[in-house]
Amino acid sequence: MKNVMNAILFGFREILTWNTMKYALLTGLLVTLVWAGIGYLLWDQMIALSSTVIDLVPFSMIRSNGAWMLSTFLWFQVVIVTFSLIFVFFGNLILRKVSKENYTLFSLSVAVASAIFWAIVWFFKGEYIYHQFLKLLTWLPFETIEKSIAFLIAFYFLYNAIIISTIFLTSLFSKPLISSVEKRHFEEDEVVRDHNFKIISYTLKDSFLFIVASLVAFPLLFIPVLNILVQTVLWIYVIKDTMTFDAAALVYENVDTKEIKKHRFALWTLSSITALFNFVPGLHMFGPFFGEISMFHYLKSIQKES
């Protein structure tokens, strides 16, 4: 457990360094722009496909899940708006009081605090908000509801595409990322550099399985609460499977999957924390880098102990 806690703390410290942050921001912004462009070009087709799927679902289920999706979407929006308003009204004060070295840490802290604050509000008032949306959807014509839910489903597809693409690129460039960590923290050791092809093939396989599993599990998105659990499990799976192999391939000359499975609890814990980043847009860019670095640190620690 000590190694897990050290790996978590190390991962958080490392993603706040400019060296790691430049990788995260560059990857995140590039992926977001690419998928925003694809979404812009194919938006009508995505809405049409979503509407076709909605037509196959009973109206009562659409209304219930639509209320939940609108509530969740509202939570996303108020988190982002709160973060923005803090910097709009207190930007000058923040620039005077917060040093350049701590500015990024402060910004992330504000984002996390905003997410936690509104999560607490939703915990106590979520049922009320859900029922208000449910009433709204009862009053509105079916066509209006269909278009609204279709919009949210299209947004869901795009957001998932952004997340899986970010994980894929982080895995693809894991060697230079981990090499930079190695130079600063593990000078006496060498990062193994002979598994590049295996890492790419493993990442492609996991990405494909995630897409297939997401399509199979798609009907469960219309069941409130269960949809959050299913989506979280899918994220944790692809993170754990992909990044565990990435980190192991950069630590061990010969990757022994049976040996790694002995530490499944620790790796599931790190993967779960990594998946939580995806629930806050913006922070999702840092999740894969936290996962990659914390798993590398953990496996490096247990390697030294053995």
C-alpha positions in Angstrom: 0.0 0.0 0.0 2.9 2.3 0.7 4.2 1.9 -2.9 0.7 2.7 -4.2 0.4 5.9 -2.1 4.0 7.0 -3.2 3.1 6.3 -6.8 -0.1 8.4 -6.5 1.7 11.3 -4.9 4.5 11.1 -7.4 2.1 11.0 -10.3 0.3 14.2 -9.1 3.6 16.0 -8.5 4.8 15.1 -11.9 1.8 16.2 -13.9 2.2 19.6 -12.4 5.7 20.1 -13.8 6.0 22.0 -17.0 8.0 19.1 -18.5 5.0 16.8 -18.3 2.3 19.5 -18.7 3.6 20.5 -22.1 3.0 16.9 -23.3 -0.5 16.8 -21.8 -1.6 20.2 -23.2 -0.1 19.6 -26.6 -1.7 16.1 -26.8 -5.0 17.2 -25.4 -5.5 20.3 -27.5 -4.4 18.5 -30.7 -6.8 15.6 -30.1 -9.7 18.0 -29.2 -9.2 20.1 -32.3 -9.1 17.0 -34.5 -12.3 15.6 -33.1 -14.0 19.0 -33.0 -13.3 19.2 -36.7 -14.6 15.7 -37.4 -17.7 16.5 -35.3 -18.3 19.7 -37.2 -18.1 17.9 -40.6 -20.2 14.9 -39.5 -22.5 16.5 -37.0 -25.7 16.1 -39.1 -24.9 12.4 -39.7 -24.2 11.8 -36.0 -27.5 13.5 -35.0 -29.3 11.4 -37.6 -27.7 8.2 -36.3 -28.5 9.1 -32.7 -32.1 9.8 -33.6 -32.4 6.4 -35.2 -31.2 4.7 -32.1 -33.6 6.8 -29.9 -36.5 5.7 -32.1 -35.8 2.1 -30.9 -36.0 3.0 -27.2 -39.3 3.3 -25.2 -40.3 6.9 -24.6 -40.4 6.5 -20.8 -36.8 5.3 -20.8 -35.8 8.1 -23.1 -37.5 10.7 -20.8 -36.0 9.2 -17.6 -32.5 8.9 -19.0 -32.8 12.2 -20.9 -33.4 13.9 -17.5 -30.3 12.3 -16.1 -28.2 13.2 -19.1 -29.4 16.8 -18.9 -28.6 16.9 -15.2 -25.1 15.6 -15.8 -24.5 18.0 -18.7 -25.6 20.9 -16.5 -23.1 19.8 -13.9 -20.3 19.8 -16.5 -21.4 23.3 -17.6 -21.6 24.8 -14.1 -18.1 23.4 -13.2 -16.7 25.1 -16.4 -18.6 28.3 -15.8 -17.5 28.5 -12.2 -13.9 28.0 -13.1 -14.1 30.7 -15.8 -15.9 33.2 -13.6 -13.3 32.9 -10.9 -10.6 33.9 -13.4 -12.7 36.6 -15.0 -13.5 38.4 -11.8 -10.3 37.6 -9.8 -7.8 37.2 -12.6 -5.8 40.3 -11.8 -5.6 39.5 -8.1 -4.6 35.9 -8.9 -1.8 37.1 -11.2 -0.5 39.4 -8.5 -0.7 36.9 -5.6 0.2 33.6 -7.3 3.7 33.1 -8.7 4.3 31.8 -12.2 5.7 28.5 -10.8 2.5 27.9 -8.8 0.0 29.2 -11.4 -0.6 25.9 -13.0 -1.1 24.1 -9.7 -3.5 26.9 -8.6 -5.5 26.6 -11.8 -5.9 22.8 -11.5 -6.8 23.3 -7.8 -9.5 25.7 -8.8 -10.9 23.3 -11.4 -10.9 20.4 -8.9 -12.4 22.5 -6.2 -15.2 23.6 -8.6 -15.9 20.0 -9.5 -16.0 18.9 -5.9 -18.2 21.8 -4.8 -20.8 21.2 -7.5 -20.6 17.4 -6.9 -21.6 18.1 -3.3 -24.5 20.3 -4.5 -25.6 17.5 -6.9 -25.3 14.9 -4.1 -27.8 16.7 -2.0 -30.0 18.3 -4.7 -29.4 15.9 -7.6 -32.8 14.2 -7.1 -34.6 17.6 -7.2 -32.7 18.7 -10.4 -33.4 15.3 -12.0 -37.2 15.6 -11.3 -37.3 19.2 -12.7 -35.7 18.0 -16.0 -38.2 15.1 -15.9 -41.1 17.6 -15.7 -39.6 19.7 -18.5 -39.3 16.6 -20.8 -42.9 15.7 -20.0 -44.1 19.0 -21.2 -42.0 19.2 -24.4 -43.0 17.5 -27.7 -41.3 14.2 -28.5 -39.4 15.7 -31.5 -37.8 18.3 -29.2 -36.8 15.7 -26.7 -35.4 13.5 -29.4 -33.2 16.3 -30.8 -32.0 17.2 -27.3 -31.1 13.6 -26.4 -29.5 13.1 -29.9 -27.3 16.1 -29.3 -26.1 14.7 -25.9 -25.5 11.3 -27.4 -23.4 12.8 -30.2 -21.5 14.8 -27.6 -20.9 11.6 -25.6 -19.5 9.8 -28.7 -17.1 12.8 -29.4 -16.0 13.0 -25.8 -15.3 9.3 -25.6 -13.4 9.6 -28.9 -11.3 12.4 -27.4 -10.5 10.3 -24.3 -9.5 7.1 -26.1 -7.4 9.1 -28.6 -5.6 10.9 -25.8 -4.9 7.5 -24.1 -3.7 6.1 -27.4 -1.3 9.0 -28.1 0.0 9.0 -24.5 0.7 5.3 -24.9 2.3 5.8 -28.3 4.7 8.4 -26.9 5.2 6.8 -23.5 8.9 6.2 -24.1 9.9 9.9 -24.4 7.6 10.8 -21.6 9.0 8.2 -19.2 12.5 8.8 -20.4 12.2 12.5 -19.3 10.9 11.2 -15.9 13.8 8.8 -15.7 16.4 11.5 -16.2 15.1 13.5 -13.3 14.3 10.8 -10.8 15.9 7.5 -11.8 19.3 8.5 -13.1 20.9 5.2 -12.0 18.4 3.1 -14.0 17.7 2.8 -17.7 14.3 2.8 -19.3 13.9 -0.4 -21.4 13.6 0.7 -25.0 13.1 -2.6 -26.9 9.4 -3.0 -26.7 8.1 -0.2 -29.0 6.3 -2.5 -31.4 4.7 -4.5 -28.6 3.5 -1.3 -27.0 1.9 -0.1 -30.2 0.2 -3.4 -31.0 -1.0 -3.8 -27.4 -2.5 -0.3 -27.4 -4.2 -0.9 -30.8 -5.7 -4.1 -29.5 -7.0 -2.4 -26.3 -8.4 0.6 -28.2 -10.3 -1.8 -30.5 -11.7 -3.8 -27.6 -12.8 -0.6 -25.9 -14.7 0.5 -29.0 -16.4 -2.9 -29.4 -17.3 -3.1 -25.7 -18.7 0.5 -25.8 -20.9 -0.4 -28.7 -22.1 -3.6 -27.0 -22.8 -1.7 -23.8 -24.4 1.3 -25.5 -28.0 0.3 -24.6 -27.1 0.5 -20.9 -26.5 4.2 -21.4 -30.3 4.6 -21.1 -30.4 3.2 -17.6 -29.6 5.9 -15.0 -26.8 5.2 -12.5 -25.9 1.9 -14.3 -24.7 4.0 -17.3 -22.1 5.8 -15.0 -20.9 2.5 -13.6 -20.6 0.9 -17.1 -18.8 3.9 -18.5 -16.4 4.1 -15.5 -15.6 0.4 -15.8 -14.9 0.7 -19.5 -12.5 3.6 -18.9 -10.7 1.8 -16.0 -10.4 -1.3 -18.2 -8.7 0.4 -21.1 -6.5 2.5 -18.8 -5.4 -0.5 -16.7 -4.7 -2.8 -19.6 -3.0 -0.3 -21.8 -0.9 1.6 -19.3 0.1 -1.4 -17.2 1.7 -2.9 -20.2 3.2 0.4 -21.3 4.8 0.9 -17.9 5.9 -2.7 -17.5 7.5 -2.7 -21.0 9.6 0.3 -20.0 10.7 -1.2 -16.7 11.3 -4.9 -17.4 13.5 -6.5 -20.1 11.0 -9.4 -20.2 7.4 -8.5 -19.3 5.9 -11.3 -17.2 2.1 -10.8 -17.2 1.6 -13.4 -14.5 4.0 -11.5 -12.1 2.2 -8.2 -12.9 -1.2 -9.8 -12.1 0.0 -10.3 -8.5 -0.3 -6.5 -8.2 -3.7 -6.2 -9.7 -5.2 -4.4 -6.7 -2.6 -1.6 -6.9 -2.9 -1.3 -10.7 -6.7 -1.2 -10.5 -6.5 1.5 -7.8 -4.2 3.7 -10.0 -6.4 3.0 -13.0 -9.5 4.1 -11.1 -7.9 7.4 -10.0 -6.8 8.0 -13.6 -10.4 7.4 -14.8 -11.8 10.0 -12.4 -9.9 12.7 -14.4 -12.3 12.0 -17.3 -15.3 13.3 -15.4 -14.0 16.9 -15.5 -13.5 18.2 -19.0 -10.1 19.8 -19.3 -8.6 17.7 -16.6 -9.1 14.7 -18.8 -6.0 15.7 -20.7 -3.9 15.0 -17.6 -5.4 11.7 -16.7 -3.4 9.4 -19.1 -0.2 11.1 -18.1 -0.9 10.6 -14.4 -1.7 7.0 -15.1 1.4 6.3 -17.2 3.8 8.0 -14.7 2.2 6.6 -11.5 2.2 3.0 -12.9 5.8 3.4 -14.0 6.8 4.6 -10.5 4.9 1.8 -8.9 6.4 -1.0 -11.0 9.9 0.6 -10.6 9.4 0.5 -6.8 8.4 -3.1 -6.6 11.2 -4.0 -9.1 13.8 -2.5 -6.7 12.3 -4.4 -3.7 12.4 -7.8 -5.5 
